[in-house]
Each structure stands twice: as structure tokens, then as C-alpha cells.
């Protein structure tokens, strides 16, 4: 063997040793950093695969995410939530105010895995009486530079009967209710919609209430998706009044257990005019609606979205570009309802600080969706930690104390 060959082999051994030492040092550093929080290590490791998942188109990657949650191939958070995060509303106790918005688990197939991520509640749907395929593909488009997504799914789902069977199974498994270290639990919201070809929206929503209400901690009447023709017209004063009376009557005529009927919420668009918002507030207060979800996606294209190559796609915009618009709508509805209706704040939430701002604007609970798609499961425990820190920094001992705080400041 020549001296040159020995030199090369010697150099290779040296490089290999350096690589192993560096790798060991890196691993040791990671273990040291997470030695007191191996659960967070699991969350961060799982989320690190996100960029590879996003090599797929938006809808395919979403389907993979649902599959992993359905079969439990996701981390589970057994750590107790901070006591400051507990929220009691509608006679229900939420372990924390961070929930998953409707649209992620459209068919109620992955509730157990999603609650295990540490969400205080999961809202399934939108579910329509009959199965429907939704709009033609492609129908979901990322704006990664802006943290946004445009979708025009169109309430694609397997229908009420399929959802009913799954929700019944979830109830029998005892997944809903207070969590324990061994069994992650939370609350379930059910988001109801109308079929695209239906000519009787009231009948569709009433069917949803009668068949799925027994499984829900709360029900949402979704009349604000921009992807079902004519749906948003139901937010008009006369149309809303007629719809609420009919659906509420259906619910109130049914027999319920000790907790009473599930609260009935209305999900609103962020694009309502001031007059529309005032009308909605008047109808909801007068007819005894139990709460609001503010807001759905927007048909507007604010700021840099209008100039983005994907910004011209038809559909509803979600994610970070929606945050300011949806938070302003939330604040308006809290003011118009005089804080009498609990509100779930939704739209563009991507951090604990974002959730805190929603709460100060009037939200009792907060939901995310698009941020989960971009950041992965690690965002859930991080958001809760950040929110608890925000509360403590401003001297609040609970979420309840911070609800609508900005309105009190403005009045003083």
C-alpha cells in the first residue's frame, strides 16, 4: 500500500472520528436541552418532518396529516395545562382555550389523536346531511411566504350518518371530558352545513342538530363559507332570523340530559359590513343564540396577498393575512353584543400572543388551523405556554379575567 493511500485512509478516519464526535456532541446537546421535557422533544421532532410533507400539494399533505392523527402516529401531550388556562363557559369546562377549527377533521375520523396533541377542544366538520364531494380539484393553495392558504373545498364530507357513527364511538370510548395522564380528553364542537344542491337550508341545519346534537359540546351553524353558492346570504337579518328560529326550535323540542341542550353558535364571515354586524348582533341577542364563531375565511385579498402569484385563486383566505381583519370583526361583535355572547376567536392565530390578543379583543376561546398545517403539532404546547406567560405578564390569573380587556381599557 502506497504512502498516498495510507494518507487518504488516515484522513478519512480522522474525518469519521470528527463526524462521530460532532454527532455525539450534537445529540448530547439536544438531550441536555430537552432532558426535563422529553414530550416537547417528541413534538419538535415530529414537526421537523413538516417541510417534507409540504412537498406534496396542500390537499394531499392535509390528508396525510389526518391519517397520522387517525392512527395515533402523532405525539401525545400528557402534561397538565396551566391552571390559568382553564375556561368555563356554557356549563362546560375547557382545560384550555386553544381549539382546532372546523375544516381540519371534516369527517370526525381523528378526534382522539387531535385531542392528544393538547387541544382543549376540537371542532369537527363542516358536516352536511348528505355526502358530497365538494368542488373540483385542485382546491387548496398555499401562500407559504405569507403564512396563508386559499381554499375552495366546498363542504366536502361523508355526510351526517357516517359522522354520527364515529361520534357515537368516540362517546363510548370515553374520550370526551376531563383529561388524565393516561387518557387525553377534551370537548367536541360539531360544525353543521347545508348541502350545495339543497333548497331548504333550515331543514339541512335542523337535520344536523337532531342527528348530531347528542354528541356535541356545542353546535355551530356555518353560514359564512364563501365556497357554497348563496350560503353567506343567510347572514342577512331576515334570513338569519328565520333560520335561527327554525333551528333553535328543533333543538329546544328535543330531550336532553342533565347538562341540557348543546349551545348553538353562529359562524360569521369577516367581510360583513358594519350594518350587517349590527343586524347579526341584534338577531342573536333577541333570539337567544348562545355564542358566535368569528371568523371564517375572507374573500378579500389584503396587503401582499393581492400581489402573490396564488392570490388570484378563487376561495376563502385563511392564515396570517386574515388575522387583523378577523380580530377587528371579533372586537366589533363583542362590542355590539355588549360582551353577552361568548365568542370563539378564529382566523390567523399562529402564536400564544395572537391568541392573547384575540382574548383581549373579546374571545372566550380561540381556534387555529392554518398555523398547524405550517408549523406542525409543536405549535400547540408552545401556544399554551406563550398564552400563560402573556396572562402572567399582564397580571391576569386566568383567561376569564382577560376576556374583553381591551374594551375596558378603551372605556377608561
N, C-alpha and C positions, 0 to 999 in steps of 0.2 A: 504494500500500500504506500503510495507516494505521500510526501510531506503535505502537498496541497490538499489531498483527500482527507488526511488527518486533521488539517486545519479547518476544513469545511465542517467535518463532523463535530469537531470541538466547538466551533461557533454555533452549530445547530443545538448541541447540548446546552450551551450557555443560554441561548435564546429560549429554549424549552424550560430551563430552570427559572429564568426570569418571568416567563409567562405563568408558570405554576405558582411562583411566589406572589406575583401581582394578582392572580386569580384568587389565591388563598387570602391575600390581604383584603381584596375587594369583598369576598364572601364574609370574612370576619367583620369587616366594617358594616356590611348590611345586617349581619346577625346582631352586632352590637347596637346598631341604630334601632333595631326592632325588638331587642331582647325583652322589653317589657310590654310589647304589643304585637304578638305574632299574628293576631287577627288582622291588623292593618297590613301586615306583610302579605297575607293571602289576598286581601282586596287589591293592593297595589300591583301584585304580581299578575293577577287575573286581568286587571285593567291595562297592563302593559301590552296585551295582545290586541288592544283596540285598533292600532294602526293597520295591522294585518287584516282584521275583519273589515275595515273600511276600504280595502282593495276591491271588495265586492260592491255592487251597486247598492243604493240605500235600502231598497226593499228586501233584497236578499240578505244583507247583513242584519237587518231587523228580524227576519225570520230565524236566522241562526241564533241571535240573542234570545229570542223567545224559546227556542229549542233547548238551549243550555239551562234556562231557568226552569223549564218544564221538567227536565230530567235531573234537576238538582246539581248540575255541573257549574255551580256558582258558589262563591264564598258565603258563609253564614256568620252573621254577627250575633254572638251570644252576650255581648257586653250590655249591661243595663244602661238605659238612657239617663241623662242628667235629669234630676227631679224638676229642674226649672223648665224643661221642655214639655211636660205633661199638659194636656189641654182637655177640659171637659166642656162639651157642647152637645145640644140635642139629647141630653141624657146619656151620652156615650163618652167613654174615657179613652182618649187617644194617647198612646205612650209618648208620642212626639208629633209635632205638627207637619212633618215633611212627608208628603204622599206622592205616589206615582199617578200622573194624569191619565185620563182615558185616551185610548188610541194605541197604547203600547201593547197591552194584553187585550186584544179586541174580543177574544172568544173565551176568556176566563180559563185558560189552559195552564197558566204558570203562577197562580196566586201564591202557592206555598213557597216556591223559590224566591219570588219577588219580595214577599214579606220577610223572608230570611235575610235579605240584604240590609234590613234595618229600617225600612219604611214604616211610618206609623199607620199608614193605610194605603190601600191600592184600589184605584177606581178602574173597573173593567168596562169594556165596550169601546165604541158605541154598538149596542145590540138592537137589531130590528126584529119585528115579528117573524118575517120570513128570511131565509138565507138570501144573500145577494152577493154578486162577485165584485161590486164596486166599479170604478171607472177603468178604462183600458190602461195597460202598462205601456211605457214607464209612467209612474205617477208619484214618485217621490224623488226629490232632487236636493243635493247638499250644496250649501254655500260655506265651505269649510273655513275660508278666510274670515268670515263674519260670524261664525258660530250659529248659522241659521239653516233652516230646511224649508223648502216649499213642497207641499203635498196636495194631491187631489185624489185621495183614496176613494172617497165616496161611500163611506159606511160599509166597506167590505167586511162581512162576518157570516158566521154559520147559522145565525138565527136564534130565536129565543129558546126553542126546545133543547138544542144542543147545550146552550149556556145553562139552562135550568138543571140539566143532569149534572153538569160539572160543579155548579154552585151547591147543589144538594150534597154531592160527595165531599166537598170542602167542609160543609157544615158537620157532616157525620164524622169527619176526621178530627174535629175539634180544633181547627186551626184558627178560628176567629175568637178573639178575646184577649185577656192579659197574657203577655209572654212569660215564659220561664226559660232558664238556661238551656233546657233540652228541646223545647218546642217554641220556635218563633211564631208569634201570633200578631195579629193586628186587625184593623177593621176594613170592611169592604164596601166600596161605593159601586153602584151599578148605573152606568150611563145609557140612557134609552134614546133611540132614534126612530124615525119613520122610514118605511121603505120608499125607494125612489119613485116607484110607479103608483104608490098609494094616493088615493084622492081624499082620504079621510085621516088627517094627521091625528086628530083627537082619539080616534079608535086605535091607531097604532100605539100611541103612548099609553093608553088605558090598558091595552093587552100587556104591555111591558110591566106596568105596575101590578096587575093581577097575577102574572106568572112569575115575576122575579122579585117582587117586593118582599116576600118572606125571607129571602136570602140576603137582603141588603141592610147595611147600617145606615145608608142614606141612598136616595134615588136622585138622579139628575135628568131633567128634561132638556135634551140638547136641541136647541132651536137656532144654533148660531154657526154651524158648519157652513163654509162657503161652497162646499163641493156637492151639495144636494140641491137641485134647482127648486127655488121657491121657499126653501126652508127658513131663511132669515126674515122673510115677510111675516112669520109668526111672532116676531118681536114687536110688531106694531100693536098699539094699545087695544084696539077692538079684538084683533086676532088672539093676542096673548090672554086677554080677559076670558074669552070664550074657551080657549084651550085649558087654562088653569082651572076654571070652574069644573070642566068635564073630568079632567084627570084627578083633581083633588076629590071630587065626588066619588070616583071609582075607588080611590084609596080609603076614603072615610067610611065607605059602606062595607068594607072587608073587616073580618075579625082578626085581631092581633093579640100577641102575648102580653106579658106584664110590662114590657118596655113601650108598648103602644106602637102605632104605625111608624114606618120609616120616614124621616123628614124628607120633604120634597124640595129640591133645589132647581133653579133655572140657570142654564149656562148661556152667557151672553157674549156677543161679539165686541171687540174693542173699537169697532168702526161706527158705533151708534152716534147720532147727533145729540146735542145737549137736550133737545126736546124729547128725543126717543128715550134717553136715560131717565128723564123726569117722569115720562109716562110709565116706563117699566117699574120704577120705584113706587109710584102711586098704586099701580095694579097689585104688585107683590105685597105691599103693606096692607092694602084693603082686603085682599082675598086670603091672607094668611099663609103665603108662601113661607117656607122655613129657612130659606137661605139662597145664596147666589154663588155661581162659579164665574169669576171674572179674571181672565177672559179666554175665549177661543182664539184661533189664528186670525190674522188680518189679511185683507185683500189689498191693502196699501203696500207700497214698496218704499219705506223710509230710508233716507240717507244714502249710503253706499250701495244698498240693495238694488236700487234703480239702475245703477251703472254696472252691476255684476252681470257676467255672461249668462247666468242662470236666472237672473232677476225677472226676466220676461215670461218665465213659465207661469201658466195659469194655476191657481190654487191658493191655499192658505199658507202664510208665512209664520213660522214659529222660531223659537230660539232667541238669542241675544238681541237681534234687531227689533224684536217685539216688546222687549222689557219696558221701555219708557212709556209706550202707548198703552200697554195693558195695565201698568201700575197707575197711570193717570186715570184710566177708566175705573179701576178699583177704588181709588180715592174719591172719585165723583160719586160712585154708588154708595159708598159708606156715608158720605155727607148727605146725599139725597134721602137715604133711608134712616138717617139720624142714628146710625150705629145699632139699629134694632134688629137687623138681619145679619146673622153670621155669614161671612164671605170666605170662600176658598180662593186664594190668590194664585193665578196661573198665568204663565206667559214669560218666557225668557229667563227664568230663575236658573242660575248656574253657580251659586255660592251661598254660604250661610249669610253673608252680608246682604245679598239680593233678597233672601227670604226675610231677613230682619226688616228691610225697607218695606217689603210688602205688608208685613205685620204692622209696622208703624203707620202705614197708609190705611189700614183698616181690615187686613186679613186675619181671620182666626186660625186658618190652616193654609198651607202652601203646597203647591204641586210643581213637579218638574217632569220633563220628558226628553226634550231635545238634548239637554246637557248630559243626560245619562247615556245617550247614543254617542256623544262625542268623548266623554270623559270616562265612561265605564263605571262599574259598581263602586269604586273607591270614592266617588263623589258623595255617596250617601252618608257614610260616617263622618267624612270631612265637613259636610254641610252642617251636621248636627253639632259638631264640636265648635265650628265657627259661630253658629247661631247662639249657642250657650255663652260663648265668650262675648258676643255683642250685648246680650242681655246683662251680663255681669258688669261690663264696662260702663253701661248707662244706668246702673243701679237698680235694674229690674230683677226681682226674684223669680219671675215666671213669665211665660209667654202671655198669659192673660193680662198682666199688668201693662204690657207694651202695645196691646191691640189699639189701633187708632191714636197712638200717642202724638203723631204729627198734627192731628186736628186739634188736640188740646193745646199744643204749643201755639198754633195759629190763632186760637181764640184768646190767648192770654196777652 
